[in-house]
Amino acid sequence: MGPFPHDAPRPVVDDHNPMGTDGFAFVEFAHPEPAKLHALFRQMGFTAVARHRSRAVTLFRQGDINYLLNEEPGSHAVRFTEAHGPSVPSMGFRVVDAQHAYRRALELGAEPADPAAGGLTLDVPAIKGIGGSLIYFVDRYGETGSVYDADFEWLGEREPFPQGAGLFYIDHLTHNVHRGRMDVWYAFYSKLFNFRQIRYFDIKGEYTGLFSRALTSPDGRIRIPLNESADDESQIEEYLREYKGEGIQHIACGCNDIYGTIEGLRTAGLAFMPAPPDTYYERVDARLPGHGEDLARLKRNGILVDGEGVVEHRKARLLLQIFSANVIGPVFFEFIERKGDDGFGEGNFRALFESIEEDQLRRGVLSAASKRAAAPAK
């Protein structure tokens, strides 16, 4: 990933990028017991750097990642938890011109945020997104004129971009949708923001299956994979039942040294998905010749590796990734390091899928009796 968005030149609004998107501004979280999120974010290396001047909203930051923890009574975020439990009530997109993006979204059929559904977290334009969550448009960011400088009071000695555990940007936010709804949400992001599809997966585990469609914004900084279940028992269906609707399944954060980051997070007590079987690591050399990674350390940490090995003396292009356990209701986190590979770990999808199936088996959500043939492709 390139420099932080505040260091990079802003995009322009044109036919290619009609909304002027420029990456993720923030992700918002809420919980019936907010103290648990305060503890979780600190465990993940985030620092509470500021509090809203008039609302019970805390800004947690690590690198260029902004997490807003909303505890404001009657707000959209807190009311969202009444329907979904611990959840992700909104996300913010950085844009060149927030009012332009908002007007264009409404002209194209987007629904404005409903004041009757509770107060907004920030005083910026917002529309309805996945599962009744909101998408905010933020055009004041960086060190000068930041929306956080205007609306928040900084805590202690100001450190603009705390290093924490080594996370430094939001890579993607994955959505889980009801069966038959993947095309609906693809059309939403395509029509409003000119997102394009960059990947399509048809994943069959031993017990269940899913379809996934990865989208990216014109600026390349906002990536939204869409997951749809192939059956009644998959991890997607379990999420939809527990979350009581569609929504954000996981937040992927990038780091520069995934080994050090994960070892630090494990020491801090963060729980992770079950590791893949030993055979996964036994096959890495054949699958990615010349990868150059420390297999023993990969295995010890349960980190997955995907991409392309050395081909005709070209340097290997790799993606290293690992997934936390469900830590906010059915929501979890992904940690990645990109070493030249811009995909989503296609070669790891089956390993991840089977790892989550193993977690479901351990928790009793699946049983041997539920094993069946993989669902046919669409």
VOVOTI-965631 format. One line per field, with one value per residue (C-alpha): residue number from 1; residue in three letters; x, z, y. Coordinates in Angstrom, 1 decimal. Layout:
BEGIN
resi <- NUM  ... $
resn <- ALA  ... $
east <- X  ... $
up <- Z  ... $
north <- Y  ... $
This chain:
BEGIN
resi <- 1  2  3  4  5  6  7  8  9  10  11  12  13  14  15  16  17  18  19  20  21  22  23  24  25  26  27  28  29  30  31  32  33  34  35  36  37  38  39  40  41  42  43  44  45  46  47  48  49  50  51  52  53  54  55  56  57  58  59  60  61  62  63  64  65  66  67  68  69  70  71  72  73  74  75  76  77  78  79  80  81  82  83  84  85  86  87  88  89  90  91  92  93  94  95  96  97  98  99  100  101  102  103  104  105  106  107  108  109  110  111  112  113  114  115  116  117  118  119  120  121  122  123  124  125  126  127  128  129  130  131  132  133  134  135  136  137  138  139  140  141  142  143  144  145  146  147  148  149  150  151  152  153  154  155  156  157  158  159  160  161  162  163  164  165  166  167  168  169  170  171  172  173  174  175  176  177  178  179  180  181  182  183  184  185  186  187  188  189  190  191  192  193  194  195  196  197  198  199  200  201  202  203  204  205  206  207  208  209  210  211  212  213  214  215  216  217  218  219  220  221  222  223  224  225  226  227  228  229  230  231  232  233  234  235  236  237  238  239  240  241  242  243  244  245  246  247  248  249  250  251  252  253  254  255  256  257  258  259  260  261  262  263  264  265  266  267  268  269  270  271  272  273  274  275  276  277  278  279  280  281  282  283  284  285  286  287  288  289  290  291  292  293  294  295  296  297  298  299  300  301  302  303  304  305  306  307  308  309  310  311  312  313  314  315  316  317  318  319  320  321  322  323  324  325  326  327  328  329  330  331  332  333  334  335  336  337  338  339  340  341  342  343  344  345  346  347  348  349  350  351  352  353  354  355  356  357  358  359  360  361  362  363  364  365  366  367  368  369  370  371  372  373  374  375  376  377  378 $
resn <- MET  GLY  PRO  PHE  PRO  HIS  ASP  ALA  PRO  ARG  PRO  VAL  VAL  ASP  ASP  HIS  ASN  PRO  MET  GLY  THR  ASP  GLY  PHE  ALA  PHE  VAL  GLU  PHE  ALA  HIS  PRO  GLU  PRO  ALA  LYS  LEU  HIS  ALA  LEU  PHE  ARG  GLN  MET  GLY  PHE  THR  ALA  VAL  ALA  ARG  HIS  ARG  SER  ARG  ALA  VAL  THR  LEU  PHE  ARG  GLN  GLY  ASP  ILE  ASN  TYR  LEU  LEU  ASN  GLU  GLU  PRO  GLY  SER  HIS  ALA  VAL  ARG  PHE  THR  GLU  ALA  HIS  GLY  PRO  SER  VAL  PRO  SER  MET  GLY  PHE  ARG  VAL  VAL  ASP  ALA  GLN  HIS  ALA  TYR  ARG  ARG  ALA  LEU  GLU  LEU  GLY  ALA  GLU  PRO  ALA  ASP  PRO  ALA  ALA  GLY  GLY  LEU  THR  LEU  ASP  VAL  PRO  ALA  ILE  LYS  GLY  ILE  GLY  GLY  SER  LEU  ILE  TYR  PHE  VAL  ASP  ARG  TYR  GLY  GLU  THR  GLY  SER  VAL  TYR  ASP  ALA  ASP  PHE  GLU  TRP  LEU  GLY  GLU  ARG  GLU  PRO  PHE  PRO  GLN  GLY  ALA  GLY  LEU  PHE  TYR  ILE  ASP  HIS  LEU  THR  HIS  ASN  VAL  HIS  ARG  GLY  ARG  MET  ASP  VAL  TRP  TYR  ALA  PHE  TYR  SER  LYS  LEU  PHE  ASN  PHE  ARG  GLN  ILE  ARG  TYR  PHE  ASP  ILE  LYS  GLY  GLU  TYR  THR  GLY  LEU  PHE  SER  ARG  ALA  LEU  THR  SER  PRO  ASP  GLY  ARG  ILE  ARG  ILE  PRO  LEU  ASN  GLU  SER  ALA  ASP  ASP  GLU  SER  GLN  ILE  GLU  GLU  TYR  LEU  ARG  GLU  TYR  LYS  GLY  GLU  GLY  ILE  GLN  HIS  ILE  ALA  CYS  GLY  CYS  ASN  ASP  ILE  TYR  GLY  THR  ILE  GLU  GLY  LEU  ARG  THR  ALA  GLY  LEU  ALA  PHE  MET  PRO  ALA  PRO  PRO  ASP  THR  TYR  TYR  GLU  ARG  VAL  ASP  ALA  ARG  LEU  PRO  GLY  HIS  GLY  GLU  ASP  LEU  ALA  ARG  LEU  LYS  ARG  ASN  GLY  ILE  LEU  VAL  ASP  GLY  GLU  GLY  VAL  VAL  GLU  HIS  ARG  LYS  ALA  ARG  LEU  LEU  LEU  GLN  ILE  PHE  SER  ALA  ASN  VAL  ILE  GLY  PRO  VAL  PHE  PHE  GLU  PHE  ILE  GLU  ARG  LYS  GLY  ASP  ASP  GLY  PHE  GLY  GLU  GLY  ASN  PHE  ARG  ALA  LEU  PHE  GLU  SER  ILE  GLU  GLU  ASP  GLN  LEU  ARG  ARG  GLY  VAL  LEU  SER  ALA  ALA  SER  LYS  ARG  ALA  ALA  ALA  PRO  ALA  LYS $
east <- 0.0  1.2  1.6  -1.1  -4.0  -3.1  0.4  -0.9  -2.3  -6.1  -7.9  -10.1  -13.8  -14.2  -16.0  -13.8  -14.2  -17.5  -17.8  -14.2  -13.5  -10.2  -10.1  -11.7  -12.1  -13.2  -15.1  -17.7  -18.4  -21.0  -21.7  -24.3  -21.3  -18.9  -16.2  -15.6  -14.7  -12.5  -10.6  -10.5  -9.2  -6.4  -5.6  -5.2  -2.8  -5.1  -4.9  -7.8  -6.5  -9.6  -13.2  -16.1  -16.7  -20.5  -21.2  -20.1  -17.8  -14.2  -11.7  -9.2  -6.3  -3.4  -1.4  -4.0  -6.8  -9.6  -12.1  -15.0  -16.6  -20.1  -21.8  -24.1  -27.7  -30.3  -27.7  -28.1  -25.1  -26.5  -30.0  -28.3  -27.1  -30.7  -31.3  -27.9  -26.1  -22.3  -21.9  -20.5  -23.1  -21.3  -18.2  -16.8  -15.5  -12.9  -14.1  -13.0  -16.3  -18.7  -21.7  -21.1  -20.9  -24.0  -26.1  -25.0  -25.8  -29.3  -29.8  -28.9  -31.5  -29.5  -31.5  -30.4  -29.6  -32.9  -32.8  -35.6  -33.3  -31.1  -28.4  -25.5  -22.0  -20.4  -21.9  -21.2  -23.5  -24.5  -26.5  -27.9  -25.7  -25.6  -28.2  -29.3  -25.7  -24.6  -21.9  -20.5  -18.8  -15.8  -13.9  -11.9  -9.1  -5.3  -3.4  -5.0  -8.8  -9.5  -13.0  -11.5  -9.7  -13.0  -15.3  -13.0  -10.9  -7.5  -6.4  -3.0  0.1  -1.0  0.5  -1.1  -0.5  0.3  2.2  0.6  0.8  2.0  -1.3  -1.5  -4.4  -7.8  -7.4  -11.0  -14.4  -16.2  -20.0  -22.2  -25.5  -28.6  -28.7  -29.8  -28.6  -25.0  -26.1  -28.1  -25.2  -22.8  -25.3  -25.4  -21.6  -21.3  -24.0  -23.2  -19.4  -18.3  -16.8  -15.7  -15.4  -11.8  -12.3  -15.0  -14.8  -16.9  -15.6  -16.7  -15.6  -16.1  -19.5  -20.7  -20.0  -20.1  -19.7  -17.6  -17.4  -14.6  -15.1  -12.8  -13.4  -11.9  -9.2  -8.2  -8.3  -11.8  -12.3  -15.6  -15.8  -19.4  -20.1  -23.2  -23.9  -24.4  -26.5  -28.4  -25.6  -22.5  -20.6  -22.4  -25.8  -24.6  -23.5  -26.8  -28.8  -26.7  -26.4  -30.1  -29.4  -26.8  -23.7  -20.0  -18.4  -14.8  -12.4  -9.0  -6.0  -2.6  0.7  4.4  5.6  2.8  5.0  5.8  2.2  0.6  3.1  2.4  -1.4  -1.1  0.9  -1.8  -4.4  -6.2  -8.0  -7.6  -9.4  -8.1  -4.9  -5.0  -3.8  -0.1  -0.5  -1.2  2.4  3.8  2.5  3.6  7.0  5.4  2.6  4.8  8.3  11.0  8.6  11.4  9.2  10.1  7.8  8.4  7.4  4.4  3.2  3.9  1.8  -0.9  -0.3  -1.5  0.5  -0.8  0.2  2.8  6.1  9.3  8.5  11.3  13.4  10.6  10.4  7.7  4.5  2.9  0.0  0.3  -2.9  -4.5  -8.0  -9.0  -11.8  -15.3  -14.7  -17.6  -20.7  -20.1  -17.6  -13.9  -10.7  -8.2  -4.5  -2.5  0.8  1.0  4.4  3.5  0.2  -3.0  -5.5  -7.5  -5.8  -7.7  -5.5  -6.2  -10.0  -10.5  -8.0  -9.8  -13.2  -12.3  -10.7  -13.9  -15.8  -13.6  -14.4  -18.1  -17.7  -16.0  -18.8  -21.5  -22.9  -22.0  -21.9  -20.7  -24.4  -24.5  -21.8  -23.0  -21.8  -20.5  -23.1  -23.1  -21.7  -24.2 $
up <- 0.0  -0.7  1.7  4.1  2.3  4.0  2.4  -1.1  -3.7  -3.6  -6.6  -8.9  -9.6  -13.1  -15.2  -13.8  -10.2  -10.2  -6.4  -5.8  -3.4  -1.6  0.8  4.1  6.6  9.6  10.8  13.6  16.3  19.0  21.7  24.5  26.8  25.3  27.9  26.0  22.9  24.8  26.1  22.6  20.8  23.3  23.1  19.3  19.8  19.3  21.3  22.4  21.0  21.2  22.4  20.7  22.2  22.7  22.1  23.8  20.9  21.3  18.5  18.6  16.2  15.0  12.0  9.6  10.9  12.7  14.8  16.3  19.4  19.8  23.2  22.7  24.0  21.2  18.4  15.2  16.3  19.7  18.3  15.7  18.5  19.6  16.4  15.8  19.1  19.0  15.5  12.9  12.4  9.8  7.8  6.4  2.9  2.2  -0.7  -2.6  -1.9  0.6  -0.6  -4.2  -3.3  -1.2  -3.8  -6.5  -4.4  -3.7  -7.4  -8.2  -5.7  -2.4  0.8  3.1  6.7  8.6  11.5  13.2  13.5  15.9  15.8  13.5  14.8  12.7  11.3  7.7  4.9  5.2  3.2  4.1  3.3  3.9  6.4  7.5  8.4  7.2  4.8  5.8  3.3  4.8  2.9  5.8  6.8  7.3  9.6  8.3  8.6  9.8  10.8  14.0  14.8  14.4  16.4  18.8  21.8  21.8  24.8  26.4  24.4  20.8  18.7  15.2  14.1  17.0  15.8  18.2  17.1  13.6  11.7  9.5  7.0  6.3  3.3  2.9  4.5  3.6  3.5  4.1  2.1  1.9  -1.0  -4.2  -3.0  -4.2  -7.5  -5.6  -3.6  -6.6  -8.4  -5.4  -5.3  -9.1  -9.8  -7.0  -6.8  -10.1  -8.2  -10.5  -9.9  -9.6  -8.3  -8.2  -6.1  -5.8  -2.6  -1.5  1.9  3.2  4.6  3.1  0.4  -0.6  -3.4  -3.1  -5.4  -4.6  -5.7  -5.7  -5.9  -8.8  -6.4  -5.5  -1.8  -0.9  -1.4  -0.6  -1.1  -1.0  0.4  -0.3  1.0  -1.2  1.5  4.8  7.2  6.1  8.1  6.1  7.1  10.7  10.6  9.1  11.8  14.7  13.2  12.3  8.8  6.3  7.3  7.6  8.3  8.9  8.7  7.1  8.3  6.7  8.5  7.4  9.6  10.0  12.0  14.7  14.6  15.1  17.8  19.7  19.3  20.5  23.5  24.2  24.3  21.0  19.9  16.3  14.0  14.2  12.2  8.9  9.0  8.8  5.2  4.3  5.2  3.7  0.3  0.4  -1.3  -4.3  -4.6  -4.3  -5.3  -4.1  -1.8  0.7  3.8  7.1  7.0  10.6  11.7  9.4  10.8  14.4  14.0  11.8  9.0  5.5  2.4  -1.2  -4.5  -7.1  -6.6  -8.5  -12.3  -14.8  -12.3  -11.4  -7.8  -5.8  -5.3  -2.0  0.4  4.0  6.1  9.2  10.8  14.4  16.0  16.1  18.6  18.1  17.9  14.6  13.3  13.1  11.9  9.2  9.3  6.1  4.7  0.9  -0.7  -4.3  -4.5  -4.8  -4.5  -1.6  -0.9  -3.5  -2.9  0.9  0.6  0.9  3.8  5.6  4.8  6.2  9.2  10.0  9.5  12.1  14.4  13.7  14.5  17.8  18.7  17.7  14.9  12.4  13.0  11.0  10.2  8.3  5.9  2.4  -1.2  -2.0  -3.6  -7.4  -8.9  -10.1 $
north <- 0.0  3.5  6.4  7.5  9.3  12.5  12.4  11.4  13.8  13.9  12.5  14.6  14.2  13.0  10.4  7.6  8.8  10.6  10.6  11.7  8.7  8.7  5.7  4.9  7.7  5.5  2.5  3.0  0.4  0.1  -2.5  -2.9  -3.2  -0.6  -1.2  -4.5  -2.5  -0.1  -3.2  -4.9  -1.9  -1.4  -5.1  -4.6  -1.8  1.2  4.4  6.5  9.8  12.0  12.3  14.1  17.5  17.0  13.3  10.1  9.1  8.0  8.1  5.2  5.4  3.3  4.4  5.9  3.7  5.5  3.5  5.5  3.9  5.4  5.3  8.2  7.4  7.6  7.8  5.8  3.7  2.8  2.1  -0.1  -2.3  -2.8  -4.6  -6.2  -6.5  -5.7  -4.3  -2.0  0.8  2.8  3.5  6.8  7.4  10.1  12.2  15.3  17.2  15.7  17.8  16.9  13.2  13.4  15.2  12.8  9.8  11.0  11.8  8.2  6.8  6.5  6.9  9.7  9.0  9.1  11.6  9.6  6.7  8.5  11.3  11.0  10.5  13.3  16.4  15.4  14.0  10.3  7.8  4.4  1.4  -2.3  -3.6  -0.1  1.0  4.4  5.6  9.1  11.4  13.1  15.8  17.3  15.0  15.0  17.3  20.5  21.0  17.5  16.6  15.2  18.5  20.3  18.0  16.2  17.1  15.5  13.5  13.9  14.6  14.5  11.7  11.9  8.4  5.9  2.9  0.5  -3.1  -2.1  -1.7  1.3  1.3  -0.2  -2.6  -3.7  -4.2  -7.4  -7.5  -10.6  -10.5  -12.7  -15.2  -13.5  -10.1  -10.0  -8.4  -5.8  -4.6  -4.8  -2.5  -0.1  0.4  0.3  2.9  5.3  5.1  3.4  0.5  -2.4  -6.1  -7.4  -10.9  -13.6  -16.8  -19.9  -21.6  -25.1  -26.4  -29.9  -29.0  -25.7  -23.2  -19.5  -17.1  -13.9  -10.9  -8.4  -4.8  -1.8  2.0  4.1  5.5  1.9  2.6  1.3  -2.4  -4.2  -8.0  -9.3  -12.7  -14.8  -18.3  -21.3  -23.1  -22.9  -23.8  -21.9  -19.3  -16.6  -17.9  -18.1  -14.5  -13.4  -15.2  -13.8  -10.3  -10.3  -9.1  -8.1  -6.2  -5.8  -9.2  -8.3  -5.4  -6.0  -3.9  -3.8  -4.0  -3.8  -6.7  -9.3  -11.6  -9.0  -7.7  -11.1  -12.2  -9.0  -9.5  -13.1  -12.0  -9.4  -12.2  -11.6  -14.8  -16.1  -18.5  -22.1  -22.6  -24.5  -28.1  -29.0  -30.1  -26.5  -25.5  -28.7  -27.5  -23.9  -24.5  -26.3  -23.8  -20.7  -21.6  -19.2  -17.4  -16.7  -16.8  -18.4  -21.5  -22.4  -18.9  -18.9  -22.1  -21.1  -18.0  -19.7  -17.1  -17.9  -17.0  -16.6  -15.0  -16.0  -17.6  -16.8  -17.2  -16.6  -14.8  -12.4  -11.6  -13.4  -11.5  -12.5  -11.7  -12.8  -12.9  -14.2  -13.8  -13.1  -15.1  -13.4  -10.6  -8.2  -10.4  -12.3  -9.7  -10.4  -8.8  -9.7  -8.7  -8.6  -7.7  -7.2  -8.0  -7.2  -9.1  -7.1  -9.9  -11.2  -14.5  -16.5  -19.5  -19.2  -19.0  -22.7  -22.9  -20.0  -21.5  -24.9  -23.2  -21.4  -24.6  -26.2  -23.4  -23.9  -27.7  -26.9  -24.6  -27.1  -25.0  -27.7  -31.5  -34.5  -35.1  -31.8  -32.8  -32.8  -32.4  -28.9  -26.7  -26.4  -23.3  -20.7 $
